[in-house]
């Protein structure tokens, strides 16, 4: 018989068989499974059977019903599915499930722990691995710290700027280079370099790189000028090159580039242990770079697709063509001047593109009853409401929701919800400033010269700074204007229309 088992809380361990009649879940005493949880509604959800299949249905609960961390309206249950209602977790077990255990694994609760060694991850991260410390523990700490760098950085340039100094420090290298390889063209391209001193960097040996690529293995030469494998091939290039480590970057069996390290000091050659450590570091570095590039390509494709869809929406209104694209560019320029994290900038760009997507169903209030709450909202408020409804199923919705929801708020409390100052999310303050700037810069009245419109918009932003618009955000916009960042983003209505028509 299929059943639900409570995983946590006061009723932990209790099981409830799912019969032919629906089994209700909630705080009410009449429910088949009473969940004493503040996050649960009185009658929160129900589980029912259709033949041998069991389903769970949310009963318009306040906080939602989740299956395996995904919010659901109605969902087919499968073996070991985790149902979360408030903070309470239940597990679905089919008729074939073992009486004891979960998914074939038996867990022991409350077992005695005699001797336990705990190692905090922050201890590894902060550990100071000194130069020349060749201990196994030091090498493991270095690998761990490299993994943290690769996991935390999402931009290629920033990742390379952190990785190369770290690797050079750990392996006593005077210079370090990263090259990527184009498999089709057979070319290698430098994507980053680091030099520990201001002295002239050692020359790079093409022969060493070529051999590492051809043989697909890590190479070490303790004195390149005396190494018979290379000295006869390019003695000029190898001049002043002493100890070198060259390690291929392999991703899924494909060679994506090389890590090249060199030292100018004849008396301090690399060791075999350092070669092994460089080889252990190289593949994760290559994988991280490929991952960042793949993710960027996917995101660029997504943004391009959304731009096309937004442009189709803007075709309804001649004066609005190109507006969302401009605002997205303004938002990115402002966010960069504020030095926001790269992921937050990406989300704000998406919010800028989609902030006015509610125009797609403008006039939809005709489908609601006369007592529908939207009837008392202004047109911009309705568009925000529709935008949130359209985007609610989007994967990134949680990251862009606040910027779109509160874009009409003003720091002086004059917005629809009367929010003030820093109570307004930073994304919404940035989006509001970008929209206002675009509105003035592309006004249908006034001077027809784009340069003058831009100047007028900048002056108007200065007037509103600290009054209706956030002072710090406006200052970032003005800085972006002064250094020319906004110029490419600013389009006249005519140019936007031509781009849309094309």
C-alpha positions in Angstrom: 0.0 0.0 0.0 1.5 3.4 -0.9 2.0 5.7 2.0 3.3 9.1 3.3 6.0 9.2 6.0 6.7 12.3 8.0 10.4 13.1 8.0 10.7 15.8 10.7 8.9 17.6 13.5 6.9 16.3 16.4 5.2 13.6 14.3 8.5 12.4 12.8 8.3 8.7 11.7 4.5 8.5 11.5 3.2 6.9 8.3 -0.2 7.3 6.6 -1.5 4.9 4.0 -3.1 6.3 0.9 -6.5 4.6 0.4 -9.1 5.1 -2.3 -10.4 8.2 -0.6 -8.4 11.5 -0.8 -6.1 12.1 2.1 -6.1 15.7 3.2 -3.1 17.5 4.8 -3.2 20.6 6.9 -3.5 22.2 10.4 -7.2 21.5 10.8 -8.1 18.6 13.1 -10.3 17.2 10.4 -7.4 16.5 8.1 -6.2 13.0 7.5 -2.6 14.2 8.2 -2.6 17.0 10.7 0.5 19.1 10.3 1.1 21.5 13.2 3.2 23.9 11.2 2.8 27.7 11.0 3.6 27.6 7.3 0.7 25.2 6.6 -2.9 26.3 5.8 -5.9 24.8 7.6 -6.5 22.5 4.6 -3.3 22.8 2.7 -3.2 19.9 0.2 -4.6 16.5 -0.6 -3.2 13.2 -1.9 -5.5 11.0 -4.0 -5.2 7.8 -6.1 -6.2 7.1 -9.7 -5.7 3.3 -10.1 -2.1 2.6 -9.0 -0.9 6.2 -9.4 -0.9 8.7 -6.6 -1.2 12.5 -7.0 -0.8 15.5 -4.7 -2.9 18.6 -5.3 -2.4 22.0 -3.7 -5.6 23.4 -2.3 -4.9 27.1 -2.9 -2.6 27.2 0.2 -1.1 30.4 1.4 2.6 29.3 1.2 2.4 26.7 -1.5 3.1 22.9 -1.8 6.5 21.8 -2.9 7.6 18.4 -4.4 11.4 18.0 -4.6 11.8 21.8 -4.0 9.5 22.7 -6.9 6.2 24.4 -6.2 3.3 22.5 -7.7 -0.4 22.8 -8.3 -0.9 19.1 -9.0 1.8 16.5 -9.4 2.2 12.7 -9.9 4.1 11.2 -7.0 7.1 8.9 -7.5 9.1 6.8 -5.2 11.0 8.8 -2.5 9.5 12.2 -3.7 9.9 14.8 -0.9 6.8 16.8 -0.2 7.3 20.1 1.7 4.5 21.9 3.5 5.8 24.9 5.5 8.8 23.4 7.3 7.4 19.9 7.4 8.7 17.3 5.0 6.9 14.1 4.0 8.2 11.2 1.9 6.1 9.3 -0.6 6.7 5.5 -0.5 5.2 3.2 -3.0 3.9 -0.3 -2.4 7.3 -1.8 -3.5 9.3 0.4 -1.0 11.1 -1.4 1.7 9.6 -1.1 5.2 12.9 0.2 6.6 15.0 2.6 4.5 14.6 5.1 1.8 15.5 4.4 -1.8 17.3 1.2 -0.8 19.4 3.0 1.9 18.9 2.5 5.6 19.7 5.4 7.8 20.4 5.2 11.5 19.1 8.1 13.6 20.7 9.1 16.9 23.6 6.7 16.7 26.5 7.0 19.1 29.5 8.8 17.7 32.6 7.8 19.6 35.4 9.7 17.9 34.8 12.4 15.3 37.3 14.7 13.6 35.8 17.9 12.3 37.5 20.1 9.7 35.9 23.4 8.9 36.1 24.4 5.2 37.0 28.0 6.1 40.1 26.6 7.8 41.2 25.1 4.5 40.3 28.3 2.6 42.2 30.6 4.9 45.2 28.3 5.4 48.5 29.9 4.4 50.4 27.7 2.1 53.9 29.1 2.0 56.3 28.9 -0.9 58.5 25.7 -0.9 56.2 23.8 1.4 56.1 20.5 -0.4 54.0 18.6 2.1 51.0 16.6 0.9 48.8 18.6 3.2 50.0 21.8 1.6 49.3 20.5 -1.8 45.8 19.4 -0.8 45.1 22.8 0.7 46.3 24.5 -2.5 44.0 22.3 -4.6 41.1 23.1 -2.3 41.7 26.8 -2.5 42.0 26.7 -6.3 38.6 24.9 -6.3 37.0 27.7 -4.3 38.3 30.3 -6.7 37.0 28.4 -9.7 33.6 27.8 -8.1 33.1 31.4 -6.9 34.1 33.3 -10.1 31.7 33.5 -13.0 33.6 35.8 -15.3 36.5 34.6 -17.5 38.7 37.6 -17.1 38.3 37.8 -13.3 38.9 34.1 -13.0 42.1 34.2 -15.0 43.3 37.2 -13.0 42.9 35.2 -9.8 44.0 31.8 -10.9 47.4 32.7 -12.5 48.8 34.6 -9.5 47.6 31.8 -7.2 49.2 29.0 -9.3 52.5 31.0 -9.7 52.7 31.5 -6.0 52.1 27.8 -5.1 54.6 26.5 -7.7 57.3 29.2 -7.4 56.8 30.3 -11.0 58.1 33.7 -12.1 55.6 33.9 -15.0 52.5 32.1 -15.9 50.4 31.9 -19.1 47.1 30.4 -20.1 46.5 29.5 -23.7 43.4 28.3 -25.4 43.5 26.0 -28.5 41.3 26.2 -31.5 41.1 22.5 -32.5 39.8 23.3 -36.1 42.5 25.9 -36.9 45.2 24.3 -34.8 46.1 27.6 -33.3 46.7 28.6 -29.7 45.8 32.0 -28.3 47.0 33.6 -25.0 44.1 34.5 -22.8 46.0 35.6 -19.7 49.5 36.1 -18.2 51.0 36.9 -14.8 54.5 38.1 -13.9 55.6 38.1 -10.3 58.1 41.0 -10.8 58.4 44.0 -13.0 61.4 42.6 -14.8 61.2 41.5 -18.5 59.3 38.2 -18.7 61.0 35.1 -20.0 60.2 34.2 -23.6 57.7 31.4 -24.3 58.8 28.3 -26.1 56.6 27.3 -28.9 58.4 23.9 -29.1 57.5 23.1 -25.5 53.9 24.0 -26.0 53.7 22.2 -29.3 55.1 19.0 -27.8 52.8 19.1 -24.8 49.8 19.4 -27.1 51.0 16.7 -29.5 51.8 14.2 -26.8 48.8 15.3 -24.6 50.9 15.1 -21.5 52.5 17.4 -18.9 56.1 18.4 -19.5 58.9 19.5 -17.2 62.3 20.8 -18.2 64.7 21.8 -15.5 67.0 23.7 -17.9 65.4 24.3 -21.3 68.7 25.6 -22.8 70.4 22.3 -22.0 67.4 20.0 -22.7 68.1 18.1 -25.9 64.4 17.7 -26.6 64.1 21.5 -27.4 67.5 23.2 -27.6 68.1 22.1 -31.2 64.7 23.1 -32.4 64.5 26.8 -31.3 67.6 27.8 -29.5 66.8 31.5 -30.1 63.3 31.3 -28.6 64.7 29.3 -25.7 67.3 31.9 -24.8 66.9 32.9 -21.1 64.3 30.1 -20.6 65.4 27.9 -17.7 62.8 25.7 -15.9 59.4 25.3 -17.5 56.2 23.4 -16.8 53.7 23.0 -19.6 50.5 21.2 -18.9 47.6 20.5 -21.3 44.1 21.6 -20.3 41.8 18.6 -21.0 38.0 18.8 -20.9 36.1 15.6 -21.6 39.1 14.2 -23.4 39.5 17.2 -25.7 42.5 19.4 -25.4 41.3 23.0 -24.8 44.6 24.7 -24.1 47.7 24.7 -21.9 49.0 26.1 -18.6 52.6 27.4 -19.1 54.8 28.2 -16.1 58.4 29.3 -16.2 61.1 30.5 -13.8 64.1 32.6 -14.7 66.2 31.5 -11.8 68.7 28.8 -12.9 69.2 27.7 -9.3 65.5 27.1 -8.5 64.2 24.6 -11.0 60.7 23.0 -10.8 60.4 19.6 -9.2 58.5 16.5 -10.3 56.1 17.1 -7.3 55.4 20.6 -8.7 54.7 19.1 -12.1 52.2 16.7 -10.6 50.5 19.6 -8.7 50.4 21.7 -11.9 48.8 18.7 -13.7 46.2 18.4 -10.9 45.3 22.1 -11.2 45.2 22.3 -15.0 42.1 20.3 -15.8 39.8 22.1 -13.3 41.0 25.4 -14.7 40.3 24.3 -18.3 36.9 23.0 -17.2 36.0 26.2 -15.4 36.9 28.3 -18.5 34.9 26.1 -20.8 32.0 26.2 -18.4 32.0 30.0 -18.3 32.2 30.3 -22.1 29.4 27.8 -22.5 27.2 29.6 -20.0 27.9 32.9 -21.6 27.0 31.6 -25.1 23.7 30.2 -23.7 22.9 33.4 -22.0 23.7 35.5 -25.1 21.4 33.3 -27.0 18.6 33.7 -24.4 19.1 37.5 -24.3 19.0 37.6 -28.1 15.7 35.6 -28.2 14.1 37.8 -25.5 15.1 40.9 -27.5 13.3 39.6 -30.5 10.2 38.9 -28.5 10.3 42.3 -26.8 10.7 44.0 -30.1 7.6 42.2 -31.3 5.7 43.6 -28.3 7.0 47.1 -29.0 5.9 47.0 -32.6 2.4 47.9 -31.2 3.7 51.4 -30.3 5.9 53.3 -32.7 7.2 55.6 -30.0 8.2 52.7 -27.8 10.4 50.8 -30.3 13.8 50.1 -29.0 12.9 51.3 -25.5 13.5 48.1 -23.6 16.8 47.5 -25.2 18.0 51.0 -24.4 16.8 50.7 -20.8 18.5 47.3 -20.4 21.8 48.9 -21.6 21.4 51.9 -19.2 20.7 49.5 -16.3 23.9 47.5 -17.1 26.0 50.7 -17.4 24.7 52.0 -14.0 25.1 48.6 -12.3 28.7 48.3 -13.5 29.6 51.8 -12.1 28.1 50.7 -8.8 30.3 47.6 -9.0 27.5 45.2 -8.4 28.3 41.4 -8.8 28.2 40.1 -12.3 25.3 37.8 -11.7 23.2 40.6 -10.3 24.1 42.7 -13.4 22.9 39.9 -15.6 19.6 39.7 -13.8 19.1 43.5 -14.0 19.8 43.4 -17.7 17.0 40.8 -18.0 14.7 43.0 -15.8 15.4 46.0 -18.1 14.5 44.0 -21.2 11.3 42.6 -19.6 10.1 45.5 -17.4 7.3 46.5 -19.7 6.3 43.1 -21.1 2.9 43.8 -19.5 2.1 45.8 -22.6 1.6 42.5 -24.3 -1.8 42.0 -22.7 -2.7 45.7 -22.3 -6.4 45.9 -22.1 -6.8 42.5 -20.6 -8.7 44.0 -17.7 -11.8 43.7 -19.9 -11.7 39.9 -19.1 -12.0 40.6 -15.4 -15.2 41.3 -13.4 -16.2 44.9 -12.5 -15.1 44.3 -8.9 -11.6 43.2 -10.0 -9.0 45.1 -7.9 -7.1 46.1 -11.0 -9.8 48.5 -12.2 -8.5 51.1 -9.7 -4.9 50.9 -10.8 -3.2 53.3 -13.1 -2.0 52.1 -16.6 1.6 51.8 -15.5 0.6 49.8 -12.4 -1.6 47.5 -14.5 1.4 46.9 -16.8 3.6 46.0 -13.9 0.9 43.6 -12.6 0.6 41.9 -16.0 4.4 41.7 -16.4 4.7 39.9 -13.1 1.9 37.5 -14.2 3.6 36.8 -17.5 7.0 36.2 -16.0 6.0 34.3 -12.9 6.8 30.9 -14.5 10.3 32.1 -15.7 13.2 30.3 -14.2 15.0 33.5 -13.2 11.8 35.2 -12.0 12.9 35.3 -8.3 16.0 37.3 -9.3 14.2 39.9 -11.4 10.8 40.1 -9.6 11.7 42.9 -7.1 13.2 45.2 -9.8 10.1 44.9 -11.9 7.6 44.9 -9.1 8.9 48.1 -7.5 10.0 50.0 -10.6 7.4 52.7 -10.0 8.5 53.5 -6.5 10.4 56.8 -5.8 12.8 57.5 -2.9 10.6 60.3 -1.6 7.6 58.0 -1.1 5.6 59.3 -4.1 5.3 55.8 -5.7 2.2 53.6 -5.6 3.3 51.7 -2.5 4.8 54.7 -0.8 8.2 53.0 -0.3 11.1 55.3 0.5 14.9 55.4 0.3 16.8 52.1 0.8 13.5 50.3 1.5 13.2 50.1 -2.3 15.4 47.3 -3.7 18.6 48.5 -5.4 17.5 46.9 -8.7 14.2 48.8 -8.7 16.0 52.1 -8.0 18.4 51.4 -10.9 15.5 50.5 -13.2 13.4 53.5 -12.2 16.4 55.8 -13.0 17.0 54.2 -16.4 13.4 54.5 -17.4 13.2 58.1 -16.4 16.5 58.9 -18.2 15.2 57.2 -21.4 11.9 59.0 -21.1 13.6 62.4 -21.1 16.3 61.5 -23.6 13.7 60.3 -26.1 10.9 62.7 -25.5 8.7 63.5 -28.5 8.9 67.2 -27.7 11.8 69.6 -27.4 15.1 69.7 -29.3 15.3 67.1 -32.1 19.1 66.9 -31.9 20.1 63.6 -30.1 23.1 65.2 -28.4 21.0 67.9 -26.9 18.4 65.5 -25.8 21.0 63.5 -24.0 22.4 66.6 -22.4 18.9 67.7 -21.3 18.3 64.2 -19.8 21.5 64.3 -17.8 20.5 67.8 -16.5 17.1 66.5 -15.5 18.6 63.5 -13.7 20.8 65.9 -11.7 17.6 67.8 -10.7 15.9 64.6 -9.5 19.0 63.2 -7.7 18.1 62.7 -4.1 14.6 63.9 -4.6 12.6 61.3 -6.5 15.5 59.2 -7.7 18.3 57.6 -5.7 21.3 59.9 -5.4 23.9 57.2 -5.6 22.3 55.6 -8.6 21.9 58.9 -10.5 25.6 59.6 -9.7 26.6 56.3 -11.3 24.5 57.2 -14.4 26.2 60.6 -14.7 29.6 58.9 -14.4 28.6 56.5 -17.2 27.6 59.5 -19.3 30.9 61.3 -18.7 33.0 58.3 -19.7 30.9 57.6 -22.8 29.3 54.3 -21.6 25.8 55.6 -22.3 26.4 56.9 -25.7 26.1 53.6 -27.6 23.0 52.7 -25.6 21.2 56.0 -26.4 19.1 55.8 -29.6 16.8 58.4 -31.0 13.2 57.2 -31.8 14.0 57.3 -35.5 17.0 55.1 -35.1 15.1 52.6 -32.9 12.3 52.5 -35.5 14.7 51.9 -38.3 16.3 49.0 -36.3 12.9 47.5 -35.6 11.8 47.8 -39.2 15.0 46.2 -40.4 
